[in-house]
Amino acid sequence: KIKSSEKGKEKGYVINYPCVVLNKIVMDHFTNDQYQTLVDPEKKKYDVSSECSIEFEVDGPYKAMILPASKDEGKLIKKRYAVFNDDGTLAELKGFEIKRRGELKLIKVFQSEVFGMFLEGDSLETCYAAVA
């Protein structure tokens, strides 16, 4: 917690160190420095700027988080992720069929089994091997 004084009043700000480090790494390695915005359609003039639309916020200490990748380059993915507690239980789940009503039970069972297998590895290679 960082404390500062503003007009005689003391304020506290909480800075989540892992979150700051993660966002700095993402900014350094995944910023699009060639982001173009059309400013003059007639002259076809573009402004070039840097854009990084990925920002992480850490809610708590978790064992793992699964973020699926897009199959197509440039295609945005809706919120889809699974977060696991240290004991292997699902802390949060967004966007997967396992959570949706009306989906085939086969798909739900498959996803629940695959998610559990990701937790068996202790590195990226062993996680992929466990799922394969």
C-alpha positions in Angstrom: 0.0 0.0 0.0 1.3 3.4 -1.0 0.3 6.5 1.1 0.2 10.0 -0.2 -1.0 13.3 1.1 -3.4 15.4 -0.8 -4.5 18.8 0.6 -3.7 17.6 4.1 -5.6 14.3 3.8 -3.8 11.0 3.7 -4.8 8.6 0.9 -3.8 5.0 0.4 -3.4 3.3 -3.0 -3.0 -0.5 -3.3 -0.6 -1.6 -6.1 -0.7 -5.3 -7.0 2.9 -6.0 -7.8 2.4 -9.2 -9.9 -0.3 -7.5 -11.9 1.9 -4.5 -12.6 4.8 -6.7 -13.7 2.5 -8.8 -15.9 1.0 -5.7 -17.6 4.5 -4.3 -18.1 5.7 -7.5 -19.8 2.5 -7.6 -22.0 3.0 -3.9 -22.9 6.7 -4.5 -23.8 6.2 -7.6 -25.9 2.6 -7.3 -27.4 2.0 -3.6 -28.1 1.0 -2.9 -31.7 3.3 0.0 -32.6 1.8 0.2 -36.1 -1.8 0.8 -35.1 -3.4 3.0 -37.8 -6.4 5.3 -37.5 -7.9 6.8 -40.7 -8.0 10.6 -40.2 -8.6 11.8 -43.8 -10.6 9.4 -46.0 -10.1 11.5 -49.2 -6.4 11.7 -48.9 -6.2 8.3 -47.3 -4.1 9.7 -44.5 -3.6 7.6 -41.3 -2.2 8.4 -37.9 0.1 5.8 -36.6 0.1 5.1 -32.9 0.8 2.4 -30.3 -2.0 0.3 -29.1 -2.1 -2.4 -26.4 -5.7 -3.5 -25.5 -4.6 -6.3 -23.2 -4.7 -5.5 -19.5 -4.7 -7.9 -16.6 -6.2 -7.4 -13.2 -5.3 -10.0 -10.6 -8.2 -10.9 -8.2 -6.4 -13.4 -6.0 -3.9 -16.2 -5.8 -5.0 -18.9 -8.2 -3.4 -22.1 -9.4 -4.1 -21.7 -13.1 -6.0 -19.7 -15.7 -7.0 -21.1 -19.1 -7.4 -18.6 -21.9 -8.2 -20.1 -25.3 -6.5 -18.6 -28.4 -8.4 -17.5 -31.5 -8.2 -19.8 -34.6 -8.1 -16.8 -36.9 -5.6 -14.0 -36.8 -7.2 -10.7 -35.9 -10.5 -12.3 -34.8 -11.6 -11.2 -31.3 -12.7 -13.7 -28.8 -15.6 -13.1 -26.4 -14.8 -13.5 -22.7 -13.8 -17.1 -22.4 -11.6 -18.2 -19.5 -11.4 -20.7 -16.7 -9.8 -20.0 -13.3 -8.8 -22.7 -10.8 -8.1 -22.5 -7.1 -5.1 -24.1 -5.5 -7.2 -27.1 -4.6 -8.2 -27.7 -8.2 -11.7 -26.4 -7.9 -13.1 -24.0 -10.5 -13.1 -20.5 -9.1 -14.5 -18.8 -12.2 -15.7 -19.8 -15.6 -16.8 -17.6 -18.5 -18.0 -18.4 -22.0 -17.5 -22.1 -22.2 -20.2 -24.6 -23.2 -19.8 -26.4 -19.8 -21.6 -23.5 -18.2 -24.3 -22.9 -20.8 -27.8 -24.4 -20.7 -28.9 -26.2 -23.8 -25.5 -27.4 -24.8 -24.8 -31.1 -25.5 -23.9 -33.0 -22.4 -21.1 -34.7 -24.3 -19.4 -31.3 -24.8 -19.9 -30.4 -21.2 -18.4 -33.6 -19.9 -15.5 -33.4 -22.4 -14.7 -29.8 -21.3 -14.8 -30.6 -17.6 -12.4 -33.5 -18.1 -10.0 -31.5 -20.2 -9.9 -28.6 -17.7 -8.9 -31.0 -14.9 -6.1 -32.4 -17.0 -4.5 -28.9 -17.5 -3.8 -28.9 -13.7 -1.8 -32.1 -13.8 1.3 -30.5 -15.3 3.8 -28.2 -13.6 5.1 -26.6 -16.8 3.6 -25.8 -20.2 5.1 -28.9 -21.8 3.7 -31.3 -19.1 0.3 -29.6 -19.2 0.1 -30.1 -22.9 1.3 -33.7 -22.5 -1.4 -34.3 -19.9 -4.2 -32.9 -22.1 -2.9 -34.8 -25.2 
